[in-house]
């Protein structure tokens, strides 16, 4: 039986992002992917919002995605585009990029790290015990892992086999989505009616047309056909525009559900396996990637013996509320797409409100993910929020905060007197750097906040502790998030830890 520290079922964007996070922490991780490779037929879903671009920037790979997509103000609510160009971020926009490109870029990245991918394999079940999980494959020798993570989509076998409940709302409508060719010219724009939203859009090659149409009744669970698409188009437009040569056809609904628990002992869920929703607002891919980045460093620390297993409980505690809020907003967006006269009146009122500055900023913060705050207790406004990508000054010259997060290690930034901190018991895990910054500390939605004298930053880019001319609470924060001090670790844990060694001279002078 082949063994890995972590096995991930599913090699979509969430699964690959989690694999990358674990590989950066030197964890032996393997992905089981039922497809023969990461070549997707058709473009599929597409797009990342601002916070996800920041997350990719924190790992030094955002430019790979930006080079193959198109930036735009694409966060919307009702009929209003939520312009976030004034947000304090290096990425005050959304990125339009199809999922086939996203997966190709991610697959190339994890191959560099490297990550082992079992292509053409499918997980059929598992059995977990006190020390690990036996993972059964459809064709081949089973795998053994300390932990198994289900990133296997909305119909997740891992979630079902773990017995994790999936409460929520049944579908009230279904849509067909496809890429086809036409013999007639498609109409411009998007059409709304009492059923939902419909539209045809010619793609980059000038030949293929992407079609989205709402069905008059909820479609069956079977795979849709070209005839199904033709009938749906004729019902809405009076013609099917001569559709032919489909690249792919699929059906989605507005079913909205969320896993009651993101973890059952040694089995965890991320991405669509943990939550499904209507794609209004385009938040699905971003939610999954951010799940992975929240879970990755925590799981790595537990596997590497740095932190106790209870650290994994914070994954559900932090990410479940974020997804619950996103699901609520996608349900609202879906309702606004139905345009009978009463809903149209509501759309007009909501859109008028969304154009006002305060509602615009709040809604854009939600859709973009830039307003996320994990509940880490009372304190400075930075606590539990993403660390801004400031231009810092260090001994060797200017450096961005996100550049210091490329290797996914925690940071303690000292913005006060050099040499003011001694974190020797955590020096093998946490990088201490003396820096200076003279600008304003501005956060999305909140605005300008008081400048801290020090910040402790988790590998996912969220602030775990803020210093305000005192060190009160720092040892507790270090122990909570990055394990007990070295002297308190058991001897076996000391010998097995895989953290990057601390080099005092390097850290003191701020070199990476």
C-alpha positions as CSV (number, residue, x, y, z in Angstrom):
1,X,0.0,0.0,0.0
2,X,1.4,3.4,-1.1
3,X,1.5,5.9,1.7
4,X,1.3,9.7,1.6
5,X,0.8,12.2,4.4
6,X,-2.2,13.7,2.7
7,X,-4.4,12.5,-0.1
8,X,-6.7,14.9,-2.0
9,X,-9.7,13.5,-3.9
10,X,-10.3,15.8,-6.8
11,X,-7.9,17.8,-8.9
12,X,-9.9,20.9,-9.7
13,X,-8.8,24.4,-8.6
14,X,-9.5,23.9,-4.9
15,X,-7.7,20.5,-4.9
16,X,-4.7,21.8,-6.8
17,X,-4.5,25.0,-4.6
18,X,-4.5,22.8,-1.4
19,X,-1.9,20.5,-2.9
20,X,0.3,23.6,-3.6
21,X,0.0,24.9,-0.1
22,X,0.9,21.5,1.4
23,X,3.9,21.1,-1.0
24,X,5.2,24.5,0.0
25,X,5.2,23.3,3.6
26,X,7.2,20.1,2.5
27,X,4.3,17.8,3.1
28,X,4.1,14.6,1.1
29,X,0.8,15.2,-0.7
30,X,-0.9,13.3,-3.6
31,X,-3.9,14.2,-5.7
32,X,-6.3,11.6,-7.1
33,X,-8.0,12.9,-10.3
34,X,-10.4,10.8,-12.3
35,X,-9.6,12.6,-15.6
36,X,-6.6,11.5,-17.6
37,X,-5.1,14.9,-17.5
38,X,-6.0,18.6,-16.7
39,X,-7.2,19.4,-20.3
40,X,-10.8,20.5,-20.0
41,X,-13.1,20.2,-23.0
42,X,-14.6,23.7,-23.4
43,X,-14.0,26.8,-21.3
44,X,-16.3,25.9,-18.4
45,X,-16.7,28.4,-15.5
46,X,-14.4,31.4,-15.2
47,X,-13.1,34.2,-13.1
48,X,-11.4,35.2,-9.9
49,X,-12.3,38.1,-7.6
50,X,-9.9,40.4,-6.0
51,X,-9.0,38.6,-2.8
52,X,-8.3,35.4,-4.7
53,X,-5.9,37.3,-6.9
54,X,-4.2,38.6,-3.8
55,X,-3.9,35.0,-2.5
56,X,-2.2,34.0,-5.7
57,X,0.0,37.1,-5.5
58,X,1.0,36.0,-2.0
59,X,2.4,32.8,-3.6
60,X,4.1,34.7,-6.5
61,X,1.9,33.2,-9.3
62,X,-0.8,35.8,-9.9
63,X,1.0,37.1,-13.0
64,X,0.6,33.7,-14.6
65,X,-3.2,34.1,-14.4
66,X,-3.3,37.8,-15.2
67,X,-1.3,37.1,-18.4
68,X,-4.0,34.9,-19.8
69,X,-7.2,36.7,-18.6
70,X,-8.8,40.1,-18.8
71,X,-9.2,42.4,-15.8
72,X,-12.6,44.1,-15.5
73,X,-15.0,45.6,-13.0
74,X,-17.2,42.5,-12.9
75,X,-18.5,42.4,-9.3
76,X,-22.3,43.1,-9.7
77,X,-25.4,43.2,-7.6
78,X,-28.8,43.5,-9.3
79,X,-28.1,45.4,-12.5
80,X,-25.3,47.5,-10.9
81,X,-21.6,47.0,-11.5
82,X,-19.9,47.5,-8.2
83,X,-16.9,49.7,-9.2
84,X,-14.1,48.8,-6.8
85,X,-11.3,50.7,-8.6
86,X,-10.9,52.9,-5.5
87,X,-10.3,49.9,-3.2
88,X,-6.9,49.9,-1.5
89,X,-5.5,46.8,-3.1
90,X,-3.1,46.0,-6.0
91,X,-5.9,44.1,-7.6
92,X,-9.0,46.4,-7.5
93,X,-10.8,44.3,-10.2
94,X,-12.0,40.9,-11.1
95,X,-10.2,38.7,-13.6
96,X,-12.1,37.0,-16.4
97,X,-10.3,33.8,-17.2
98,X,-11.9,30.5,-18.2
99,X,-11.5,27.4,-16.0
100,X,-9.7,25.4,-18.7
101,X,-6.9,28.0,-18.5
102,X,-7.0,28.2,-14.7
103,X,-6.5,24.4,-14.5
104,X,-3.7,24.3,-17.0
105,X,-1.8,27.0,-15.2
106,X,-2.4,25.4,-11.8
107,X,-1.3,22.0,-13.1
108,X,1.9,23.4,-14.4
109,X,2.6,25.1,-11.0
110,X,2.0,22.1,-8.8
111,X,4.2,20.0,-11.2
112,X,7.1,22.4,-10.3
113,X,6.7,22.0,-6.5
114,X,6.3,19.0,-7.1
115,X,3.0,17.3,-6.3
116,X,2.2,13.7,-7.3
117,X,-1.0,13.3,-9.2
118,X,-2.7,10.0,-9.8
119,X,-4.4,10.7,-13.1
120,X,-7.2,8.4,-14.4
121,X,-7.9,7.2,-10.8
122,X,-11.1,7.6,-8.8
123,X,-11.7,7.3,-5.1
124,X,-14.5,4.8,-4.4
125,X,-14.4,4.8,-0.6
126,X,-12.3,5.0,2.5
127,X,-11.9,3.7,6.1
128,X,-10.4,5.9,8.8
129,X,-8.9,4.9,12.1
130,X,-7.0,6.6,14.9
131,X,-3.8,7.0,12.9
132,X,-4.9,7.5,9.3
133,X,-7.2,6.8,6.3
134,X,-7.2,3.8,3.9
135,X,-8.3,5.2,0.5
136,X,-9.8,2.8,-1.9
137,X,-9.4,3.4,-5.7
138,X,-11.6,2.1,-8.5
139,X,-8.7,0.5,-10.3
140,X,-5.4,0.1,-8.4
141,X,-3.7,-0.4,-5.1
142,X,-5.3,1.5,-2.2
143,X,-3.5,4.5,-0.7
144,X,-2.8,5.2,3.0
145,X,-2.8,8.8,4.3
146,X,-2.8,10.6,7.6
147,X,-5.6,12.8,6.3
148,X,-8.0,12.7,3.3
149,X,-9.5,15.9,1.9
150,X,-12.5,15.8,-0.4
151,X,-12.3,18.4,-3.2
152,X,-14.5,16.2,-5.4
153,X,-17.3,18.6,-6.2
154,X,-20.9,19.1,-5.2
155,X,-21.8,15.4,-5.5
156,X,-18.8,14.6,-3.3
157,X,-18.3,10.9,-2.6
158,X,-16.0,11.8,0.3
159,X,-18.7,13.9,2.0
160,X,-21.3,11.2,1.5
161,X,-19.1,8.4,2.7
162,X,-18.1,10.4,5.8
163,X,-21.8,10.8,6.7
164,X,-21.6,14.6,6.7
165,X,-25.0,16.2,6.3
166,X,-25.5,18.6,3.4
167,X,-28.5,20.8,4.4
168,X,-29.9,23.6,2.3
169,X,-32.4,24.4,-0.4
170,X,-33.6,22.3,-3.3
171,X,-33.4,23.7,-6.8
172,X,-36.2,25.9,-8.1
173,X,-34.8,26.3,-11.6
174,X,-32.2,25.0,-14.0
175,X,-30.0,26.4,-16.7
176,X,-28.4,24.9,-19.7
177,X,-24.9,26.1,-20.6
178,X,-23.0,25.1,-23.7
179,X,-20.5,26.0,-26.3
180,X,-21.8,25.5,-29.9
181,X,-21.6,26.8,-33.4
182,X,-24.5,28.6,-35.1
183,X,-25.8,29.2,-38.6
184,X,-27.6,32.4,-37.6
185,X,-26.1,35.5,-35.9
186,X,-26.9,35.5,-32.1
187,X,-28.8,38.6,-30.6
188,X,-26.7,41.0,-28.6
189,X,-26.9,41.4,-24.8
190,X,-28.6,39.4,-22.1
191,X,-32.4,38.8,-21.9
192,X,-34.3,38.5,-18.6
193,X,-37.8,37.3,-18.1
194,X,-39.9,35.7,-15.4
195,X,-38.1,32.5,-15.8
196,X,-34.6,33.7,-15.5
197,X,-31.6,34.9,-17.6
198,X,-30.7,34.0,-21.2
199,X,-27.9,35.0,-23.5
200,X,-25.5,34.0,-26.3
201,X,-22.0,35.3,-26.6
202,X,-19.5,34.8,-29.4
203,X,-16.1,33.7,-28.0
204,X,-12.6,34.6,-28.9
205,X,-12.2,32.3,-31.8
206,X,-15.0,34.0,-33.6
207,X,-16.7,30.7,-34.4
208,X,-17.8,29.2,-31.1
209,X,-20.8,30.7,-29.2
210,X,-21.3,30.3,-25.4
211,X,-25.0,29.8,-24.6
212,X,-26.8,30.2,-21.3
213,X,-30.5,29.7,-21.1
214,X,-32.9,29.1,-18.3
215,X,-35.2,26.1,-18.7
216,X,-39.0,26.5,-18.3
217,X,-39.0,23.5,-15.8
218,X,-36.3,22.0,-13.8
219,X,-34.4,19.6,-16.0
220,X,-33.6,16.0,-15.2
221,X,-30.4,14.8,-13.6
222,X,-29.3,13.1,-16.8
223,X,-26.8,14.7,-19.2
224,X,-28.5,17.3,-21.4
225,X,-28.5,16.9,-25.2
226,X,-28.3,19.2,-28.2
227,X,-32.1,18.7,-28.6
228,X,-32.7,19.9,-25.0
229,X,-30.7,23.1,-25.8
230,X,-32.6,23.6,-29.1
231,X,-36.0,23.4,-27.4
232,X,-35.0,25.7,-24.6
233,X,-33.7,28.4,-27.1
234,X,-36.8,28.1,-29.2
235,X,-39.0,28.6,-26.2
236,X,-37.2,31.9,-25.3
237,X,-36.1,33.3,-28.6
238,X,-38.4,31.6,-31.1
239,X,-35.4,30.0,-32.8
240,X,-32.4,27.9,-31.9
241,X,-30.1,29.9,-34.2
242,X,-29.1,26.8,-36.1
243,X,-27.0,25.3,-33.2
244,X,-24.7,22.5,-34.1
245,X,-21.3,21.0,-33.4
246,X,-21.4,21.3,-29.6
247,X,-18.1,21.3,-27.7
248,X,-19.9,20.6,-24.5
249,X,-23.3,20.9,-22.9
250,X,-24.1,21.0,-19.2
251,X,-26.9,21.8,-16.8
252,X,-26.8,23.6,-13.5
253,X,-29.4,24.6,-10.9
254,X,-29.9,27.1,-8.1
255,X,-29.7,24.3,-5.5
256,X,-27.9,25.8,-2.5
257,X,-26.4,23.6,0.2
258,X,-23.5,23.7,2.7
259,X,-21.9,20.8,4.6
260,X,-22.9,20.8,8.3
261,X,-19.3,20.1,9.2
262,X,-16.1,20.6,7.2
263,X,-14.3,17.9,9.1
264,X,-15.0,14.4,10.4
265,X,-11.9,13.3,12.3
266,X,-9.2,12.7,9.6
267,X,-11.5,13.6,6.6
268,X,-12.0,17.2,5.5
269,X,-13.9,18.9,2.8
270,X,-13.1,22.0,0.6
271,X,-14.5,23.8,-2.4
272,X,-17.8,22.5,-3.9
273,X,-17.7,19.4,-1.8
274,X,-18.4,21.8,1.2
275,X,-20.8,24.2,-0.5
276,X,-22.8,24.5,-3.7
277,X,-24.8,27.5,-5.0
278,X,-26.1,29.2,-8.1
279,X,-23.2,30.8,-10.0
280,X,-24.6,34.3,-9.9
281,X,-21.8,36.6,-8.8
282,X,-19.1,34.2,-9.9
283,X,-17.9,33.4,-6.4
284,X,-17.6,29.6,-6.6
285,X,-13.9,29.3,-7.8
286,X,-12.8,32.0,-5.4
287,X,-14.5,30.4,-2.4
288,X,-12.8,27.0,-3.1
289,X,-9.3,28.5,-3.6
290,X,-9.6,30.4,-0.3
291,X,-10.9,27.3,1.5
292,X,-7.7,25.6,0.4
293,X,-5.4,28.4,1.5
294,X,-7.0,28.5,4.9
295,X,-6.8,24.8,5.4
296,X,-3.4,24.1,3.8
297,X,-1.0,25.6,6.3
298,X,-3.0,24.3,9.3
299,X,-3.0,20.8,8.0
300,X,0.7,21.0,7.2
301,X,1.5,22.1,10.7
302,X,-0.5,19.2,12.2
303,X,1.1,16.7,9.8
304,X,4.6,18.0,10.5
305,X,4.1,17.8,14.3
306,X,4.3,21.5,14.8
307,X,0.7,22.1,16.0
308,X,-1.9,19.9,17.9
309,X,-4.8,18.5,15.9
310,X,-7.3,20.9,17.4
311,X,-5.8,23.6,15.0
312,X,-7.9,21.9,12.3
313,X,-11.1,22.9,14.2
314,X,-10.4,26.5,13.2
315,X,-10.8,25.6,9.5
316,X,-14.5,25.0,9.9
317,X,-14.9,27.9,12.4
318,X,-13.4,30.4,10.0
319,X,-14.6,29.2,6.5
320,X,-18.1,28.0,7.2
321,X,-19.4,31.5,8.1
322,X,-17.7,32.9,5.0
323,X,-19.4,30.4,2.6
324,X,-22.8,30.8,4.4
325,X,-22.7,34.5,3.7
326,X,-21.7,33.9,0.1
327,X,-24.6,31.4,-0.3
328,X,-27.1,33.9,1.0
329,X,-25.9,36.6,-1.4
330,X,-26.0,34.2,-4.4
331,X,-29.6,33.3,-3.6
332,X,-30.4,37.0,-3.5
333,X,-28.7,37.5,-6.9
334,X,-30.5,34.5,-8.4
335,X,-33.9,35.9,-7.2
336,X,-33.1,39.3,-8.9
337,X,-32.5,37.6,-12.2
338,X,-36.2,36.7,-12.5
339,X,-37.9,39.7,-14.1
340,X,-41.6,39.7,-13.8
341,X,-43.0,43.2,-13.0
342,X,-42.8,42.8,-9.2
343,X,-39.2,41.6,-9.3
344,X,-38.3,44.3,-11.8
345,X,-39.5,46.9,-9.3
346,X,-37.3,45.3,-6.6
347,X,-34.3,45.2,-9.0
348,X,-34.6,48.9,-9.7
349,X,-34.7,49.8,-6.0
350,X,-31.8,47.5,-5.1
351,X,-29.7,48.8,-8.1
352,X,-30.4,52.4,-7.1
353,X,-29.2,51.6,-3.5
354,X,-26.1,49.7,-4.8
355,X,-25.0,52.8,-6.7
356,X,-24.7,54.8,-3.4
357,X,-21.2,54.9,-2.0
358,X,-21.6,53.1,1.3
359,X,-23.7,50.2,-0.1
360,X,-21.4,49.9,-3.1
361,X,-18.3,49.5,-0.8
362,X,-20.1,47.0,1.4
363,X,-21.4,44.8,-1.4
364,X,-18.1,45.0,-3.4
365,X,-16.2,44.0,-0.2
366,X,-18.5,40.9,0.1
367,X,-18.3,39.8,-3.5
368,X,-14.5,40.5,-3.8
369,X,-13.7,38.7,-0.5
370,X,-11.7,41.7,0.7
371,X,-13.9,42.4,3.7
372,X,-13.5,38.9,5.3
373,X,-12.7,39.0,9.0
374,X,-12.1,35.8,10.9
375,X,-13.3,36.0,14.5
376,X,-10.0,36.1,16.4
377,X,-11.5,38.2,19.3
378,X,-11.6,41.9,20.1
379,X,-8.7,44.2,19.2
380,X,-7.2,46.3,16.5
381,X,-9.3,46.5,13.2
382,X,-6.5,44.5,11.5
383,X,-7.0,41.5,13.7
384,X,-8.5,38.6,11.7
385,X,-8.4,40.6,8.4
386,X,-6.1,40.2,5.4
387,X,-2.8,42.0,5.7
388,X,-2.4,44.8,3.1
389,X,0.3,44.4,0.6
390,X,2.3,47.4,1.8
391,X,5.6,48.6,0.3
392,X,8.0,48.1,3.2
393,X,11.5,49.4,3.7
394,X,14.1,47.0,5.0
395,X,17.9,47.1,5.3
396,X,18.3,45.7,1.7
397,X,15.7,48.1,0.1
398,X,12.0,48.1,-0.7
399,X,10.0,44.9,-0.5
400,X,6.3,44.1,-0.7
401,X,4.5,42.2,2.1
402,X,3.2,39.6,-0.3
403,X,6.7,38.8,-1.5
404,X,7.5,37.7,2.0
405,X,4.6,35.2,1.9
406,X,5.8,33.4,-1.3
407,X,7.0,30.4,0.7
408,X,3.9,30.3,2.9
409,X,5.6,30.8,6.2
410,X,4.3,33.0,9.1
411,X,5.8,36.4,9.6
412,X,6.2,38.7,12.5
413,X,6.8,42.2,11.2
414,X,8.4,44.6,13.7
415,X,7.6,48.2,12.7
416,X,9.0,49.6,15.9
417,X,12.5,49.7,17.3
418,X,14.8,47.1,15.7
419,X,15.6,44.2,18.0
420,X,12.5,44.8,20.0
421,X,11.3,41.2,19.9
422,X,12.7,37.9,21.0
423,X,10.7,34.9,19.6
424,X,13.5,32.3,20.1
425,X,11.0,29.5,21.1
426,X,9.3,29.9,17.7
427,X,12.2,31.0,15.6
428,X,12.2,27.7,13.5
429,X,8.6,28.4,12.4
430,X,8.1,32.2,12.4
431,X,10.2,34.7,10.4
432,X,10.9,37.9,12.3
433,X,11.8,40.9,10.2
434,X,12.5,44.5,11.2
435,X,10.7,46.8,8.7
436,X,9.4,50.4,8.4
437,X,6.4,51.8,6.6
438,X,5.5,55.5,6.5
439,X,2.2,55.5,4.6
440,X,-1.4,55.1,5.8
441,X,-2.9,51.8,6.8
442,X,-6.1,51.6,4.8
443,X,-8.4,48.6,4.7
444,X,-11.2,47.9,2.1
445,X,-14.6,49.0,3.3
446,X,-13.3,50.1,6.8
447,X,-10.9,52.9,5.6
448,X,-7.9,54.2,7.4
449,X,-6.9,52.5,10.7
450,X,-4.3,53.3,13.3
451,X,-0.7,52.2,12.5
452,X,0.4,49.1,14.5
453,X,3.9,48.7,15.9
454,X,4.0,45.0,14.9
455,X,1.8,42.4,13.1
456,X,1.9,38.6,13.2
457,X,0.8,37.3,9.9
458,X,-0.4,33.8,9.2
459,X,0.7,31.9,6.0
460,X,-2.7,32.6,4.5
461,X,-2.1,36.4,4.8
462,X,-4.5,37.0,7.7
463,X,-3.4,38.9,10.8
464,X,-3.2,36.8,14.0
465,X,-1.9,39.4,16.4
466,X,-1.4,43.2,16.4
467,X,1.1,45.0,18.5
468,X,0.3,48.5,19.8
469,X,3.5,49.6,21.7
470,X,3.2,46.4,23.9
471,X,3.9,42.7,23.4
472,X,0.8,41.7,25.3
473,X,-0.8,38.5,23.9
474,X,2.1,37.7,21.5
475,X,3.3,34.5,23.1
476,X,-0.3,33.2,23.3
477,X,-1.0,34.1,19.6
478,X,2.3,32.3,18.6
479,X,1.3,29.2,20.5
480,X,-2.3,29.2,19.3
481,X,-1.4,29.4,15.6
482,X,2.1,28.0,15.3
483,X,2.4,25.5,18.0
484,X,3.9,25.4,21.5
485,X,7.3,26.9,22.1
486,X,10.3,24.7,21.2
487,X,11.1,23.8,24.8
488,X,7.5,22.5,25.3
489,X,7.5,20.3,22.2
490,X,7.9,16.5,22.8
491,X,11.3,15.1,21.8
492,X,9.8,13.1,18.9
493,X,8.2,16.2,17.5
494,X,11.5,18.1,17.6
495,X,13.2,15.5,15.4
496,X,10.4,15.2,12.9
497,X,9.5,18.8,12.3
498,X,10.2,20.0,8.7
499,X,10.1,23.7,9.1
500,X,12.7,25.9,7.3
501,X,15.6,26.7,9.6
502,X,15.8,30.1,11.2
503,X,19.0,32.1,10.4
504,X,19.3,35.0,12.8
505,X,21.5,37.2,10.7
506,X,19.3,36.7,7.6
507,X,16.1,37.6,9.4
508,X,17.5,40.5,11.3
509,X,18.6,42.2,8.1
510,X,15.3,41.4,6.4
511,X,16.7,39.2,3.6
512,X,14.5,36.6,2.1
